[in-house]
Amino acid sequence: MTGPVLDFNTASSPSQLRITDIRVADVSGAPMRCPLLKIATNQGLEGYGEVRDGADPVYALMLKRHLIGENPCDVDRIFRRLRQFGHHARQGGGVCGIEVALMDLASKAYGVPAYMLLGGKYRDKIRVYCDTDVDGRDTGEAMGEALKARMGQGYTFLKMDLGIGQIRHIEGALSAPLGYLGEQDGMREQLRAAAKAGDRDKTRFCRNRLYDMENTPHPFTGIRVTEIGFQALEDYVRKVRQAIGFEVPLAVDHFGHICVEDCIKLARRVEPYNLAWLEDMIPWQYTEQYVRLSNASATPICTGEDIYCKEGFQNLIDAGAVSVIHPDLLTAGGMLETKRIGDYACDRGVAVAMHMAESPIACLAAAHTCAAIPHFLALEFHSNDVPWWQDMVSYAPGGRIVDRGWIAVSQAPGLGIERLNDEVLAEHLTPGSPGLWLSTEEWNDWFSHDRLWS
């Protein structure tokens, strides 16, 4: 007896799908520089990815030789081929951006939302926290009013900056090797002047010198916060809490390059204000210092946006150095690797939030990943005040991507993006970018013997 013929709806022929090309659109002001990726296939499907905010599309283009002719549905195999070419912070962006585009393609090929390829979802909507700046002078009163406005827009979780930036103008708030802070400020001014004048040699010189200054790790700058500075920072937080109340979670970031001892002092000063977490107080590599900081503070300690792949998170989690991890999937390894990181943290009692300061592509990739992580706190959103941010894409479900502090997880295939809106992207290309979706044929056959062992 013959059973009924089942009519399966296949979005493509996944086993025959092959990558044919990669193109880039280098966009700025969203609010960061966001190099967008488009991976084309032999069946007309396109996958969308993105290099980490502030990085260069070359991080992705140099990997094109490893992708042409491959089946994008082999996401994990291709990721493991590429992962040696990524590194921490922005250097992970090429590998991770391509992985996101592969996940978009694979889930489109099978006609399912991307979270399905991560094992399914634990939630239908993702809580979003709004990272907030102030216009004009940065005071506790001004920040309190700015955060109250976010709450009025529906946000139920907040974040602000607190550190050197809030007290640089206060006499006696900081101590440092005499002239050090002024030298940094002076080099920034020289860089702006050289760039405005079109002096390429001076611009390059100033950029390199400023890079050296700003990349001095926290323990080695000699910058200390004085009692005047600590009092000013505590007053700042107190005024913010007076404005927004104590019920809403408030996380804090961007302390500046100060030593762990001053981080401990600051953590203790702000304990009465019930902060959600203190983020990236010191470089994530200093596991032992994070243990000292966590043991000395009753406020949760958080880091992770600059860590590439699971191993870096394992060290911090296993050492008991953090209460919250905060990966950015465009550094952490893409969607599958970030899901693995989230599972590892959840199994060991460490909370998971997520960094995101990029375009709707990264935002939706993060939302699908957040949906698949068992215990998830909140996803960062840094583009609330960019009016054209959502206009970069045509969003298949329709409506707002971020709606009153939440993202409803899309049920459309892939990330939920029907197409990229080239008219909008063309208006916001990074200055100096050669153009929109231009040929990248020069990268097709670029070769280097890159094996890491003999």
Secondary structure as UniProt FT lines:
FT   HELIX           14..16
FT   STRAND          19..27
FT   STRAND          34..41
FT   TURN            42..43
FT   STRAND          46..50
FT   TURN            53..54
FT   HELIX           58..61
FT   TURN            62..63
FT   HELIX           64..66
FT   TURN            67..69
FT   TURN            72..73
FT   HELIX           75..82
FT   HELIX           83..85
FT   HELIX           89..92
FT   HELIX           93..109
FT   TURN            110..111
FT   HELIX           114..118
FT   STRAND          125..131
FT   HELIX           140..152
FT   TURN            153..154
FT   STRAND          158..161
FT   HELIX           164..167
FT   TURN            168..169
FT   TURN            171..172
FT   STRAND          174..175
FT   TURN            178..179
FT   HELIX           180..197
FT   HELIX           200..214
FT   HELIX           218..220
FT   STRAND          224..225
FT   HELIX           227..244
FT   STRAND          250..253
FT   HELIX           260..269
FT   HELIX           271..273
FT   STRAND          278..279
FT   TURN            284..285
FT   HELIX           287..296
FT   STRAND          301..303
FT   TURN            305..306
FT   HELIX           309..318
FT   TURN            319..320
FT   STRAND          324..325
FT   HELIX           329..332
FT   HELIX           334..347
FT   TURN            348..349
FT   STRAND          351..352
FT   HELIX           360..372
FT   STRAND          379..381
FT   TURN            384..385
FT   TURN            387..389
FT   HELIX           390..392
FT   STRAND          393..395
FT   TURN            396..397
FT   TURN            404..405
FT   STRAND          406..408
FT   STRAND          417..420
FT   HELIX           422..427
FT   TURN            431..432
FT   HELIX           441..443
//
